[in-house]
C-alpha cells in the first residue's frame, strides 16, 4: 500500500504565505514526478506545479513567481511554498505522485492525497 498525506493548509489573509507538505509512505521503490493540483468550488482540478525526480519544475502561469515547489527525495516528501496568496488561490490542494512499488513493475502508478483546504481571505 502507498499513502500520500498532505499537511499545511489553512486560512490566511491575502498577501500571506503557507507551506504545504506531501509525504509518500508505504511500499515504495521509487517516486518519480510529483505535483500539486487544486480544485476550487465549481471548477475543474488544475495543475499548480510539478517536479521531477531530478528536480526539474514547471508551474501554472497563475502562480509563477509566487509559488515554489521542492522535494526531499530521501524523505519522499514534496513541498509547496505559497507566497503573496490571493483570493483566487482558495481551493482544495491535492498531492499527486507517480510511484513505482517494485523494480519488477513495468510502469508507475499515480497516487493522490486526500486534499488540504487553503482559504485566502481578503
C-alpha positions as CSV (number, residue, x, y, z in Angstrom):
1,X,0.0,0.0,0.0
2,X,1.0,3.6,-0.7
3,X,-0.2,6.7,1.0
4,X,0.2,10.3,0.3
5,X,-0.5,12.6,3.2
6,X,-0.8,16.4,2.8
7,X,-0.5,18.9,5.5
8,X,-0.1,22.7,5.9
9,X,-3.3,24.1,4.6
10,X,-5.4,26.6,6.5
11,X,-6.8,30.1,6.5
12,X,-4.6,33.0,5.6
13,X,-5.1,36.7,4.7
14,X,-4.4,37.9,1.2
15,X,-0.7,38.6,0.8
16,X,0.2,35.9,3.3
17,X,2.1,32.7,2.9
18,X,1.5,29.0,3.5
19,X,3.7,25.9,3.1
20,X,2.2,22.6,2.0
21,X,3.8,19.3,2.5
22,X,3.1,15.9,1.0
23,X,4.7,12.8,2.3
24,X,4.6,9.5,0.5
25,X,4.9,6.3,2.5
26,X,4.4,2.6,2.2
27,X,5.7,0.0,-0.2
28,X,7.8,2.3,-2.5
29,X,10.7,1.5,-4.8
30,X,10.9,5.0,-6.5
31,X,9.0,8.2,-6.5
32,X,9.1,9.9,-9.9
33,X,7.2,13.1,-10.9
34,X,5.3,14.7,-8.1
35,X,2.8,17.5,-8.4
36,X,0.3,19.8,-6.7
37,X,-3.1,20.2,-8.1
38,X,-6.0,22.4,-6.9
39,X,-9.7,22.4,-7.3
40,X,-11.9,25.5,-6.5
41,X,-15.6,25.2,-6.0
42,X,-17.4,24.7,-9.3
43,X,-14.1,24.4,-11.2
44,X,-12.1,21.6,-12.7
45,X,-9.0,20.3,-11.0
46,X,-5.9,22.1,-12.4
47,X,-2.1,21.6,-12.2
48,X,-0.4,24.1,-10.0
49,X,3.2,22.9,-10.1
50,X,5.1,19.7,-10.8
51,X,8.6,18.5,-10.1
52,X,10.5,15.5,-11.5
53,X,12.8,13.2,-9.5
54,X,15.7,15.3,-10.9
55,X,14.1,18.5,-9.6
56,X,13.0,19.9,-12.9
57,X,9.9,22.1,-12.3
58,X,7.0,23.6,-14.1
59,X,4.3,26.0,-12.9
60,X,0.9,27.2,-13.9
61,X,1.2,30.8,-15.2
62,X,-1.1,32.0,-12.5
63,X,1.4,31.0,-9.7
64,X,4.8,31.7,-11.4
65,X,6.9,33.9,-9.2
66,X,4.7,33.4,-6.1
67,X,4.8,29.6,-5.5
68,X,7.9,27.3,-5.2
69,X,7.8,23.6,-5.5
70,X,10.6,21.4,-4.0
71,X,11.2,17.9,-2.8
72,X,13.3,15.9,-0.4
73,X,14.0,12.6,-2.2
74,X,15.4,11.0,0.9
75,X,12.1,11.6,2.7
76,X,9.8,11.0,-0.3
77,X,8.3,14.4,0.6
78,X,7.3,17.3,-1.6
79,X,6.6,20.9,-0.6
80,X,4.8,23.9,-2.0
81,X,5.8,27.3,-0.6
82,X,3.0,29.7,-1.4
83,X,3.7,33.4,-1.1
84,X,1.6,36.5,-1.9
85,X,-1.5,34.5,-1.7
86,X,-4.6,35.8,-3.4
87,X,-8.3,35.1,-3.1
88,X,-8.2,33.1,-6.4
89,X,-5.8,30.7,-4.8
90,X,-8.6,29.4,-2.5
91,X,-9.1,25.8,-3.3
92,X,-8.5,22.2,-2.1
93,X,-4.9,21.4,-2.9
94,X,-4.1,17.8,-3.8
95,X,-0.8,16.0,-4.0
96,X,-0.1,13.6,-6.8
97,X,2.9,11.3,-7.3
98,X,3.9,8.7,-9.8
99,X,5.3,5.8,-7.8
100,X,6.8,2.5,-8.7
101,X,6.3,0.0,-5.9
102,X,8.8,-2.6,-7.2
103,X,11.7,-2.8,-9.6
104,X,9.8,-5.6,-11.2
105,X,6.9,-3.4,-12.2
106,X,7.0,-2.1,-15.7
107,X,5.3,1.2,-15.0
108,X,4.5,3.8,-12.4
109,X,1.1,4.2,-10.7
110,X,-0.4,7.6,-10.0
111,X,-1.5,8.2,-6.4
112,X,-3.4,11.0,-4.9
113,X,-3.6,12.5,-1.4
114,X,-6.8,13.3,0.4
115,X,-6.5,17.1,-0.2
116,X,-5.9,20.0,2.1
117,X,-8.0,23.2,2.1
118,X,-6.4,26.6,1.5
119,X,-8.6,29.6,2.1
120,X,-7.4,33.1,1.4
121,X,-9.4,35.9,2.9
122,X,-9.4,39.4,1.6
